[in-house]
């Protein structure tokens, strides 16, 4: 086989397989601040990557009536083509109701996963589905929404979600990516 034929073969194979090799399409280093409606809640979330395809995450939500939902865990993320990432998370929740003691009495596990998709230049669609497991009871977890990336650091979003604790809510979010 000639040098030219080998070079063409190597270039052809590299071109064929390179379409499946992408870096993450989205940043997983961020701090979110959010306000939910019906019921009114305030919350935040923090994620930071510790490898290219894994991140730590923590979040907290409250109605400020002596209640909270605090969760911490790990997540995965990876590209599924040029314009989409698949991501998922596993959280350990501590939930305190307004009638509960000083420390939250319920510990729950959450599993979720979903896509993040570039719809247009600065417009992202995202979603997730999962379960929040409490002893022998499970609660559905879902979120679907959109985000506008006004700059590389500032992202504004709106979504409909049910986190298994506060019911279905409309959320408005401000995200700071670092």
C-alpha positions in Angstrom: 0.0 0.0 0.0 1.4 3.3 -1.0 2.0 6.2 1.4 -0.7 8.2 -0.3 -3.2 5.4 0.0 -2.4 4.9 3.7 -2.7 8.6 4.3 -6.0 8.7 2.6 -7.3 5.7 4.5 -6.2 7.2 7.9 -7.7 10.6 7.0 -10.9 8.9 5.9 -11.2 6.8 9.1 -10.4 9.8 11.3 -13.0 11.9 9.5 -15.6 9.1 9.9 -15.0 8.6 13.6 -14.4 12.2 14.6 -18.2 12.9 14.2 -18.7 10.9 17.4 -16.0 12.6 19.4 -17.2 15.8 21.1 -16.4 17.7 24.3 -19.3 18.6 26.5 -21.6 21.2 24.8 -22.5 22.9 28.1 -20.8 24.2 31.2 -21.4 22.2 34.4 -19.7 24.8 36.6 -22.5 27.1 37.8 -24.4 28.8 40.6 -28.2 29.2 40.2 -30.6 31.4 42.1 -34.3 30.6 41.6 -37.8 31.7 42.6 -40.7 29.2 42.3 -44.4 30.0 42.1 -47.4 28.0 43.5 -46.2 27.5 46.1 -43.7 30.3 46.4 -40.2 29.0 47.1 -36.7 30.4 46.9 -33.7 28.3 46.2 -30.3 27.8 44.7 -28.1 25.2 43.2 -24.3 24.8 42.8 -22.5 22.4 40.4 -18.8 22.0 39.8 -17.0 19.5 37.6 -14.4 17.2 39.1 -13.7 15.3 35.9 -14.7 16.1 32.3 -17.9 14.0 32.6 -18.7 14.1 36.3 -19.7 16.9 38.7 -20.6 17.5 42.3 -24.0 19.2 43.0 -25.9 20.7 45.9 -29.2 22.5 46.1 -31.6 24.0 48.6 -35.2 25.2 48.4 -37.5 26.6 51.0 -40.9 28.4 51.5 -39.3 30.2 54.5 -41.9 28.8 56.8 -39.5 26.7 58.9 -39.1 24.2 56.1 -36.4 23.2 53.7 -35.3 20.7 51.1 -31.5 20.4 51.1 -29.7 18.0 48.7 -26.2 17.1 47.8 -24.8 14.5 45.4 -22.9 13.7 42.2 -23.8 13.8 38.6 -22.7 12.7 35.1 -22.7 14.6 31.9 -21.6 13.8 28.4 -22.1 14.8 24.8 -24.7 13.1 22.6 -23.7 14.7 19.3 -22.8 18.2 18.4 -25.7 20.1 20.0 -26.9 17.9 22.9 -25.6 16.7 26.2 -27.2 14.0 28.4 -26.8 14.5 32.1 -28.1 12.9 35.3 -27.7 13.2 39.0 -28.1 11.3 42.3 -28.9 13.3 45.4 -29.3 12.6 49.1 -32.1 14.9 50.3 -32.8 16.1 53.9 -36.4 17.5 54.1 -37.8 19.4 57.0 -41.5 20.4 57.1 -42.7 23.5 58.9 -44.1 21.3 61.7 -40.9 19.3 62.1 -38.1 19.4 64.6 -35.0 21.5 64.4 -33.2 19.0 62.0 -35.0 17.6 59.0 -36.6 14.3 59.8 -36.8 12.8 56.3 -33.9 11.5 54.2 -34.6 10.7 50.6 -32.7 9.6 47.5 -33.3 11.2 44.1 -32.2 9.9 40.7 -32.8 11.9 37.5 -31.5 12.3 34.0 -32.3 14.3 30.9 -31.0 16.2 27.9 -29.7 19.7 27.4 -30.1 20.8 23.8 -28.9 23.9 21.8 -32.1 25.0 20.0 -30.5 28.1 18.6 -27.3 30.1 19.1 -28.0 31.3 22.7 -31.2 29.3 23.4 -31.0 26.1 25.4 -33.8 23.6 26.0 -33.4 21.3 29.0 -35.4 18.6 30.7 -35.1 15.8 33.2 -37.2 13.0 34.6 -36.6 10.9 37.7 -37.7 9.6 41.1 -37.5 10.8 44.7 -37.5 7.7 46.9 -38.8 7.9 50.4 -38.8 4.6 52.2 -41.4 2.5 50.3 -42.9 5.6 48.6 -41.7 7.3 45.4 -42.4 10.7 44.0 -42.0 11.8 40.4 -39.4 14.4 39.6 -39.5 16.3 36.3 -38.4 19.6 34.8 -38.7 21.1 31.3 -37.7 24.6 30.3 -35.5 26.9 28.4 -32.5 29.1 29.1 -31.2 32.2 27.3 -27.4 32.5 27.5 -27.0 36.3 27.3 -23.2 36.0 27.9 -20.8 33.2 28.7 -21.3 33.9 32.4 -25.0 34.9 32.7 -27.9 32.7 31.9 -31.6 33.4 32.4 -34.2 30.6 32.5 -37.8 29.6 33.0 -39.1 26.1 33.5 -41.9 24.0 34.9 -40.8 21.5 37.5 -41.9 19.1 40.2 -39.2 18.3 42.7 -41.3 15.7 44.5 -41.6 18.0 47.6 -43.4 21.2 46.7 -45.5 20.0 43.8 -45.5 21.4 40.3 -44.1 24.9 40.1 -43.1 27.6 37.6 -39.5 28.6 38.1 -37.5 31.6 37.1 -33.7 31.2 37.3 -30.6 33.2 37.1 -27.4 31.2 36.5 -23.8 32.4 36.9 -21.3 30.1 35.0 -17.7 30.1 36.0 
